[in-house]
Amino acid sequence: MSSDDVPDIGLPVGRIVGIVFLLLVVSASALGAVYTVDQGERGVVTRNGAVVGSVDEGLHFKVPLIDAVHRYDVRSKAYTMSSKSGEGSGTSGERVSRDDSIDALSSEGMELKIDATVRYHIVPGDVTQLYTNVAIDEAGIVEKIVRPTSRAAIRDCASNYKGLAVYSSERDSFQSCVNEKISEEFEQNGVALEAVQIRSINLPESVIEAINEKQAAEKRVEKKEAEIQIAEKEKEKAEIEAEAEARRIQIKGRALRQNPQVLQLRYIEALKTGNTVYVPTDGGNFMLTREIASGGNQTVVDGTANGTATGTTNGTGTGTTNSTTG
């Protein structure tokens, strides 16, 4: 057949090349030669079971039937160990319904139950090391590195502190100890620690009851001390008021002695009203007289500032008064 007998399909060379490439890609995909690594992942490529390298995100090619790709999620993750059902994490990321808190002993032997969350991520550049030395998938990394390392570090650090100190005053120090131990162990195995969150530290019931009783006793003491302070303040107030009253009486008495005309005026006014009267004496003192009954003879009770005086009056309103002055 001559060249003149070849049919002309009317397609440009560029389009033909494109079609051929597309057919090759489809064929390669069908045979498993093309694969992708998603964003946030890294892949480890093995050939006949031996590691030949790692790949980043994007489109890649491999030898069908010979090469295999193992993907690791290198984004941040959280692994929780909790006493509450449904809060704990399984090795594959599922929630667990059992008590998965960490049982630990303090330095004095107090039993503690600790809930914690460990935030971490796989180091992208260490995925081949993880595949070779630790596990071929993420569940294996959690089971062999994250979980046992975290629980051991928490138990180890708890043994260096008293139970009540871990619960209250030295909680930050305890958490720093846990961070340091986990971070060191993770780093040796291609895992980076982001943070450890101590969610809760549960003390034995007997210790909690003792703490509550102690707090109640302290509240009672505080209340009693407050009552004593109030009583003392009231006593001080009464003493101050009494001293002030005595001072007023002293000043008033001095003023009356220095101004006898005031006594005379009050005496005259009292005679008019029948109330208590102040009776001046020859010695400059005064005598207090009160009318006890009206009509007939009246009994009069008298007294002076520096002595005593008694007297009676008859029904006509006249009488005599005897006084003794000091």
RALIN-V192010 format. One record per residue. PSI is psi in whole degrees, -180 to 180 (NA if undefined). BURIAL is 1 if it has 24 or more other ideal C-beta (glycine too) atoms within 12 Angstrom, else 0. Layout:
psi;burial
PSI;BURIAL
PSI;BURIAL
This chain:
psi;burial
130;0
169;0
-23;0
-20;0
-7;0
128;0
144;0
114;0
-10;0
24;0
139;0
158;0
-40;0
-42;0
-38;0
-42;0
-41;0
-42;0
-42;0
-43;0
-43;0
-42;0
-38;0
-42;0
-44;0
-42;0
-42;0
-41;0
-41;0
-32;0
-4;0
24;0
-16;0
137;0
163;1
151;0
121;1
165;0
136;0
6;0
160;1
148;1
144;1
123;1
128;1
147;1
115;0
35;0
-12;0
139;0
128;1
-6;0
-177;0
157;1
150;1
-169;0
147;0
-168;0
135;0
164;1
150;0
165;1
119;0
143;0
-10;0
-46;0
149;1
152;0
130;1
118;1
141;1
133;1
118;1
11;1
167;0
140;0
162;1
131;1
120;1
136;1
111;1
152;1
-15;1
136;0
134;0
-5;0
-29;1
158;1
139;1
172;0
-22;1
13;0
-5;0
162;0
143;0
148;0
4;0
170;0
114;0
23;1
167;1
122;1
124;0
159;1
135;1
179;1
-28;0
10;0
13;0
134;1
125;0
145;1
117;1
129;1
136;1
154;1
131;1
122;1
132;1
173;1
155;1
134;1
119;1
-40;1
-6;0
15;1
-34;1
-37;1
-44;1
-44;1
-41;1
-41;0
-20;0
-71;1
154;1
1;1
172;0
-36;1
-38;0
-35;0
-43;1
-44;1
-36;0
-24;0
-61;1
-55;1
-56;1
-37;1
-43;1
-46;1
-40;1
-41;0
-41;1
-43;1
-43;1
-46;1
-38;1
-33;1
-12;1
-2;1
152;1
150;1
-48;1
-30;1
-43;0
-37;1
-30;1
-85;0
-31;0
27;0
-40;1
-41;0
-41;0
-45;1
-37;1
-39;0
-45;1
-44;1
-46;1
-45;0
-44;1
-42;1
-43;1
-43;0
-41;1
-45;1
-34;0
-11;0
22;1
20;1
137;1
127;1
131;1
-44;0
154;1
125;1
113;1
105;1
-43;1
153;0
113;1
125;1
162;1
150;0
-39;0
-37;0
-41;1
-42;0
-41;0
-40;0
-44;0
-40;0
-40;0
-44;0
-39;0
-41;0
-40;0
-38;0
-40;0
-42;0
-44;0
-41;0
-43;0
-42;0
-38;0
-42;0
-41;0
-42;0
-39;0
-43;0
-42;0
-40;0
-42;0
-39;0
-45;0
-39;0
-44;0
-41;0
-41;0
-43;0
-40;0
-43;0
-40;0
-40;0
-42;0
-39;0
-41;0
-42;0
-40;0
-45;0
-40;0
-42;0
-41;0
-41;0
-39;0
-38;1
-34;0
-14;0
75;0
-24;0
-28;0
-41;0
-41;1
-41;0
-45;0
-35;1
-46;1
-42;0
-36;0
-34;0
-31;0
-36;0
-16;0
14;0
-171;0
138;0
152;1
115;1
116;1
149;1
171;1
-27;0
6;0
-4;0
180;1
158;1
132;1
124;1
131;1
137;0
120;1
-39;0
162;0
146;0
144;0
-154;0
144;0
141;0
133;0
129;1
119;0
158;1
154;1
166;1
-34;1
20;0
-158;0
159;0
143;1
159;0
166;1
157;0
151;1
-177;0
-18;0
0;0
10;0
160;0
-177;0
156;0
130;1
138;0
151;1
128;0
148;0
NA;0
